[in-house]
Amino acid sequence: MAVTEEDCREIVAACKKNNTILSVGHVLRYYPPLQKLKELINSGIIGDVVNIHLHEPVGFYHFAHSYVRGNWRNEDESTFVLMAKCCHDIDLLLWWFEGQRCTKVSSFGSLFQFRKEKKPEGASSRCMDCIVEKECPYSAKKMYLDPIKEGCVGWSSVICDEPSIESVTDALRNGPYGRCVYESDNDVCDNQVVNFEFENGQTATFSMVAFTEKLCERQVKVFGTMGELTFNGSGPISRFDFNSKEIFIHKPVCSFSGFGGHGGADYHLINSFVHALAENDPSKVVTGADISLRSHLLVFRAEQARVEGRVVVPEDVLV
């Protein structure tokens, strides 16, 4: 929605004043496997949910691209990483605990790796001229130039308008994406955990880490009184039943992945928004103004908890 509480509230107030339908791009609520997970939670098939753990593996090269060299690297120029990357995840937890008020939140995180004092000995300020570049997994040459040489545009489309060996080389020599990851002006966390307590005693944990093989393939464990659910980023959901001690597999409906990104979630988001407008029915949007404001406020409270080093009671985040 926005990167300040004031702006978020102003957007919602403007929508209400003008009777405007708003759809916020929390695409994960539209992702068929996670919709299936929500369906299973609501069905009661694993009893009462006691705890949910949600993990986001950002991907080592994705983090270097977006949060060390890229647009979201610096809090003053964009926002903190929990908002920039993980507002979707906090929104998911509120969705799965729908109807339960979050009563306490704490958070810990830091910029562990991408700091000047971690710079390898002999490394230069730019990858194009670095003698240790071949041993660095965050090498800009590996991320942008090597794929172009093999005929793959990839992430290079972000750093120049018409990617070619010449244009990418120039961008790496002169632009921000060619900087050493230990010499950038980044300051956002590269790892963070958030803990939540809800009014009936349920808890949830969220973790984000830059240093992963997987790229944004969320891993979820839902622990209920009668069983547990496991989802590992793609594919079906596994359910272990405590009573029968059997494992059951639950598959989502067709994802329409060919119609858009995020495993078809982009298609479903736009489809719901178009129908909401055509039928003047805001209920068709599952990420509307009030719902999205609540999750954004909880993100702000989580970051407040991390910065201030204390447990925060999010009194303004209602169910």
DODO-413260 format. One record per residue (C-alpha): z, y, x; residue in three letters. Coordinates in pm, 1 decimal. Example, Ala and Ser with C-alpha at 12.3 -4.5 7.8 and 13.67 -1.06 7.14 Angstrom:
BEGIN
780.0, -450.0, 1230.0, Ala
714.0, -106.0, 1367.0, Ser
END
This chain:
BEGIN
0.0, 0.0, 0.0, Met
115.7, 251.5, 260.2, Ala
324.3, 267.1, 576.4, Val
608.8, 481.6, 437.0, Thr
842.1, 424.7, 144.3, Glu
765.2, 770.0, 8.4, Glu
391.7, 703.2, -4.3, Asp
440.3, 360.7, -162.8, Cys
654.5, 506.8, -438.4, Arg
410.9, 793.6, -487.9, Glu
120.8, 550.5, -535.2, Ile
311.0, 356.0, -799.2, Val
420.4, 673.8, -978.3, Ala
61.4, 802.4, -983.5, Ala
-66.3, 473.5, -1127.6, Cys
193.6, 479.2, -1404.7, Lys
136.3, 844.3, -1484.6, Lys
-238.9, 793.9, -1516.3, Asn
-225.2, 444.8, -1671.4, Asn
-424.5, 306.1, -1377.8, Thr
-465.5, -62.2, -1294.6, Ile
-378.6, -121.5, -929.9, Leu
-448.3, -436.5, -731.4, Ser
-294.4, -460.1, -384.3, Val
-465.3, -684.4, -131.3, Gly
-191.1, -943.2, -96.7, His
-455.9, -1211.6, -77.3, Val
-219.9, -1501.1, -7.4, Leu
-107.6, -1504.3, -370.8, Arg
-470.5, -1586.4, -453.7, Tyr
-507.0, -1861.4, -191.6, Tyr
-549.5, -2187.8, -387.4, Pro
-316.1, -2405.9, -172.9, Pro
-37.5, -2148.3, -197.4, Leu
-99.2, -2113.4, -570.7, Gln
-57.0, -2490.6, -590.0, Lys
267.4, -2460.5, -395.7, Leu
390.4, -2203.2, -646.3, Lys
293.0, -2434.5, -931.2, Glu
491.5, -2721.2, -779.1, Leu
796.8, -2500.4, -724.4, Ile
786.3, -2377.3, -1084.4, Asn
743.0, -2730.0, -1221.5, Ser
1086.7, -2833.7, -1096.0, Gly
941.8, -3144.7, -935.8, Ile
1161.9, -3096.8, -626.9, Ile
1461.0, -2977.6, -827.9, Gly
1615.6, -2641.0, -756.0, Asp
1479.2, -2467.7, -447.2, Val
1756.6, -2414.2, -192.6, Val
1567.5, -2285.8, 110.1, Asn
1215.8, -2191.3, 212.9, Ile
1095.0, -2152.0, 569.6, His
768.6, -1965.8, 622.3, Leu
616.7, -1937.8, 969.0, His
318.2, -1727.6, 1069.4, Glu
146.2, -1827.4, 1394.5, Pro
-56.0, -1515.1, 1471.2, Val
-259.7, -1666.4, 1755.5, Gly
-232.7, -1553.9, 2117.3, Phe
-579.3, -1395.3, 2133.7, Tyr
-558.3, -1244.2, 1785.6, His
-233.3, -1071.7, 1875.7, Phe
-377.4, -941.3, 2202.5, Ala
-682.6, -812.5, 2016.7, His
-511.8, -643.1, 1721.2, Ser
-155.9, -568.9, 1826.7, Tyr
-178.9, -505.0, 2201.1, Val
-522.6, -346.9, 2244.5, Arg
-619.8, -280.3, 1884.6, Gly
-550.9, -51.3, 1592.6, Asn
-204.6, -184.8, 1509.4, Trp
-59.9, -186.0, 1861.1, Arg
150.7, 129.5, 1833.5, Asn
400.8, 202.5, 1559.5, Glu
353.7, 579.5, 1566.1, Asp
-24.2, 542.1, 1529.5, Glu
-11.1, 271.1, 1260.9, Ser
312.2, 95.4, 1160.7, Thr
555.0, -176.9, 1269.8, Phe
418.2, -529.4, 1290.9, Val
623.9, -669.3, 1002.0, Leu
437.8, -429.9, 773.3, Met
98.7, -445.7, 945.5, Ala
81.3, -826.1, 968.3, Lys
359.6, -985.6, 771.4, Cys
393.0, -789.8, 446.1, Cys
185.0, -1071.1, 293.9, His
446.9, -1326.5, 396.5, Asp
744.7, -1133.7, 260.3, Ile
546.9, -1093.3, -61.4, Asp
498.6, -1470.9, -76.9, Leu
871.7, -1535.8, -44.0, Leu
949.3, -1295.6, -329.2, Leu
681.4, -1467.5, -536.4, Trp
823.1, -1814.5, -469.8, Trp
1174.9, -1690.5, -549.0, Phe
1049.4, -1506.8, -855.9, Glu
1335.4, -1397.0, -1080.8, Gly
1592.0, -1408.7, -798.9, Gln
1720.3, -1085.5, -647.6, Arg
1742.8, -1064.5, -269.8, Cys
2101.0, -964.7, -185.8, Thr
2104.6, -961.4, 195.1, Lys
1848.9, -940.9, 475.2, Val
1877.3, -954.0, 853.1, Ser
1612.2, -953.4, 1123.5, Ser
1569.8, -993.5, 1497.0, Phe
1263.9, -935.1, 1710.5, Gly
1130.5, -780.0, 2026.5, Ser
832.3, -700.8, 2241.8, Leu
890.8, -984.5, 2484.6, Phe
571.7, -1034.0, 2679.9, Gln
324.5, -747.5, 2672.1, Phe
518.2, -502.2, 2889.6, Arg
443.9, -344.6, 3226.3, Lys
722.9, -537.1, 3399.1, Glu
554.9, -865.9, 3298.4, Lys
225.7, -771.6, 3465.4, Lys
114.4, -1038.7, 3716.1, Pro
117.5, -939.2, 4080.6, Glu
-221.6, -810.8, 4192.3, Gly
-348.6, -744.3, 3838.5, Ala
-547.5, -426.5, 3782.5, Ser
-540.7, -191.6, 3484.9, Ser
-869.2, -333.7, 3348.6, Arg
-987.3, -691.0, 3312.3, Cys
-1338.1, -617.3, 3445.3, Met
-1194.7, -535.2, 3790.2, Asp
-899.2, -775.6, 3796.6, Cys
-862.1, -1037.7, 4068.8, Ile
-628.1, -1251.8, 3854.9, Val
-836.5, -1228.5, 3536.2, Glu
-951.6, -1590.7, 3553.7, Lys
-591.7, -1710.5, 3532.8, Glu
-500.8, -1482.5, 3241.7, Cys
-530.2, -1621.5, 2887.0, Pro
-546.5, -1266.4, 2752.0, Tyr
-849.4, -1168.9, 2959.9, Ser
-1078.9, -929.6, 2775.8, Ala
-1374.7, -1086.6, 2952.3, Lys
-1283.6, -1425.1, 2806.2, Lys
-1225.7, -1283.3, 2459.5, Met
-1530.9, -1058.6, 2426.7, Tyr
-1785.2, -1097.1, 2706.3, Leu
-1798.0, -1474.6, 2751.0, Asp
-1872.8, -1543.8, 2380.3, Pro
-2157.7, -1289.4, 2387.5, Ile
-2309.3, -1468.6, 2687.1, Lys
-2305.7, -1786.4, 2479.7, Glu
-2469.5, -1617.9, 2180.6, Gly
-2157.3, -1573.3, 1972.0, Cys
-2062.2, -1223.3, 1855.0, Val
-1706.7, -1306.1, 1747.7, Gly
-1449.1, -1032.6, 1805.1, Trp
-1702.9, -823.0, 1996.3, Ser
-1827.6, -677.5, 1669.1, Ser
-1504.1, -479.9, 1656.7, Val
-1532.0, -315.6, 1997.3, Ile
-1893.7, -191.0, 1973.2, Cys
-2149.3, -133.7, 1697.2, Asp
-2429.3, -351.2, 1836.5, Glu
-2277.2, -617.9, 2060.2, Pro
-2480.0, -721.4, 2363.0, Ser
-2389.3, -810.7, 2718.5, Ile
-2454.6, -450.4, 2821.0, Glu
-2270.3, -279.9, 2534.9, Ser
-1968.9, -510.7, 2553.0, Val
-1948.9, -467.3, 2930.8, Thr
-1948.9, -91.1, 2884.4, Asp
-1682.7, -112.2, 2614.4, Ala
-1460.3, -320.9, 2837.7, Leu
-1502.0, -83.5, 3129.2, Arg
-1433.2, 231.7, 2929.7, Asn
-1271.5, 149.3, 2595.8, Gly
-924.3, 35.6, 2484.8, Pro
-1020.9, -329.5, 2447.6, Tyr
-1082.6, -365.3, 2820.3, Gly
-731.5, -265.4, 2916.2, Arg
-488.8, -505.4, 3076.3, Cys
-249.9, -629.9, 2807.9, Val
35.7, -526.2, 3035.6, Tyr
-96.7, -170.0, 3069.7, Glu
-156.1, -75.2, 2705.6, Ser
46.6, 170.7, 2497.2, Asp
159.8, -101.2, 2257.2, Asn
517.4, -113.7, 2132.8, Asp
525.4, -349.4, 1830.3, Val
718.2, -677.1, 1831.9, Cys
539.5, -990.7, 1948.8, Asp
803.4, -1214.3, 1789.6, Asn
1030.9, -1158.8, 1491.5, Gln
1248.8, -1354.8, 1250.5, Val
1378.9, -1243.9, 912.0, Val
1657.8, -1406.4, 709.9, Asn
1707.3, -1361.1, 336.2, Phe
1986.9, -1447.5, 95.9, Glu
1925.2, -1450.6, -279.3, Phe
2170.4, -1393.0, -562.0, Glu
2224.3, -1758.6, -653.8, Asn
2287.7, -1866.3, -294.8, Gly
1936.6, -1969.3, -198.8, Gln
1811.2, -1865.2, 142.4, Thr
1478.2, -1811.4, 313.3, Ala
1366.0, -1763.6, 671.0, Thr
1047.8, -1610.2, 800.2, Phe
922.5, -1618.2, 1157.6, Ser
625.4, -1455.3, 1326.3, Met
519.1, -1524.0, 1682.2, Val
216.8, -1415.6, 1883.3, Ala
205.4, -1709.5, 2119.6, Phe
36.3, -1984.6, 1921.1, Thr
-278.4, -2195.2, 1924.2, Glu
-321.0, -2163.7, 1547.0, Lys
-449.4, -1837.1, 1405.0, Leu
-266.0, -1721.5, 1092.1, Cys
-241.2, -2074.1, 947.8, Glu
91.0, -2035.0, 767.1, Arg
332.8, -2324.7, 783.1, Gln
568.5, -2368.2, 489.4, Val
865.1, -2593.7, 417.4, Lys
1028.5, -2578.6, 75.4, Val
1360.3, -2762.5, 47.4, Phe
1473.4, -2858.5, -301.8, Gly
1760.0, -3061.6, -442.4, Thr
1524.8, -3347.9, -534.6, Met
1260.4, -3330.8, -262.3, Gly
1073.4, -3115.3, -17.3, Glu
725.5, -2967.5, 11.7, Leu
526.8, -2921.6, 333.2, Thr
215.9, -2714.8, 385.9, Phe
52.2, -2667.8, 724.1, Asn
-201.6, -2391.9, 685.8, Gly
-485.5, -2580.9, 521.3, Ser
-547.5, -2897.6, 328.6, Gly
-319.7, -3056.9, 70.2, Pro
54.5, -3017.0, 15.2, Ile
283.3, -3305.6, 102.8, Ser
582.9, -3382.4, -119.6, Arg
867.2, -3613.5, -21.6, Phe
1064.9, -3739.0, -320.0, Asp
1433.9, -3803.6, -247.3, Phe
1474.5, -4052.0, -531.8, Asn
1179.8, -4284.4, -460.1, Ser
1158.0, -4197.8, -88.6, Lys
782.2, -4179.3, -135.9, Glu
534.1, -3919.4, -10.7, Ile
293.2, -3768.3, -261.1, Phe
-13.4, -3555.4, -183.9, Ile
-105.2, -3258.9, -402.9, His
-446.6, -3097.5, -369.8, Lys
-538.5, -2749.2, -494.2, Pro
-832.9, -2683.4, -719.1, Val
-1169.1, -2576.2, -574.0, Cys
-1114.6, -2274.9, -347.6, Ser
-1458.0, -2108.1, -378.5, Phe
-1430.6, -2062.0, -2.0, Ser
-1802.3, -1998.9, 19.9, Gly
-1759.7, -1677.3, -179.3, Phe
-1529.3, -1494.8, 59.8, Gly
-1274.3, -1499.1, 334.6, Gly
-918.2, -1623.8, 345.3, His
-1016.1, -1964.5, 209.3, Gly
-1154.5, -1821.3, -112.9, Gly
-857.6, -1591.7, -175.9, Ala
-1071.8, -1279.2, -138.4, Asp
-1298.1, -1402.8, -416.3, Tyr
-1007.7, -1476.4, -649.7, His
-847.3, -1136.9, -580.5, Leu
-1163.9, -943.6, -661.8, Ile
-1242.2, -1168.7, -957.7, Asn
-901.5, -1104.0, -1112.9, Ser
-932.7, -729.6, -1053.5, Phe
-1277.8, -711.5, -1212.0, Val
-1158.2, -903.1, -1518.4, His
-849.7, -682.7, -1544.6, Ala
-1070.7, -374.2, -1552.3, Leu
-1332.0, -520.9, -1785.4, Ala
-1069.3, -640.2, -2034.4, Glu
-820.9, -356.9, -1971.5, Asn
-556.7, -621.8, -1905.3, Asp
-325.4, -549.3, -1607.3, Pro
-160.6, -890.6, -1642.3, Ser
-465.4, -1050.7, -1483.6, Lys
-368.3, -883.3, -1153.8, Val
-87.1, -1076.9, -984.3, Val
-37.4, -815.1, -712.3, Thr
5.9, -503.8, -920.5, Gly
195.5, -182.4, -850.6, Ala
557.4, -274.6, -930.0, Asp
540.4, -621.1, -773.8, Ile
382.6, -492.2, -455.7, Ser
630.0, -205.2, -430.7, Leu
920.1, -452.2, -438.8, Arg
781.0, -659.4, -154.0, Ser
700.3, -348.4, 50.8, His
1054.0, -219.0, 3.6, Leu
1191.2, -550.1, 126.0, Leu
971.7, -524.8, 436.0, Val
1116.3, -179.4, 503.0, Phe
1470.6, -317.4, 459.5, Arg
1399.8, -606.4, 695.8, Ala
1275.2, -371.2, 965.2, Glu
1575.3, -146.7, 905.7, Gln
1798.3, -449.4, 965.9, Ala
1621.1, -525.7, 1294.5, Arg
1628.6, -168.6, 1423.9, Val
1989.4, -104.6, 1323.9, Glu
2113.1, -451.0, 1423.9, Gly
2293.6, -524.0, 1098.7, Arg
2272.9, -702.2, 766.8, Val
2115.1, -480.7, 502.2, Val
2185.0, -505.4, 129.9, Val
1850.3, -416.6, -37.2, Pro
1996.6, -264.8, -351.8, Glu
1669.3, -93.6, -445.2, Asp
1465.5, -417.2, -438.0, Val
1495.0, -557.8, -788.6, Leu
1350.8, -880.6, -926.0, Val
END
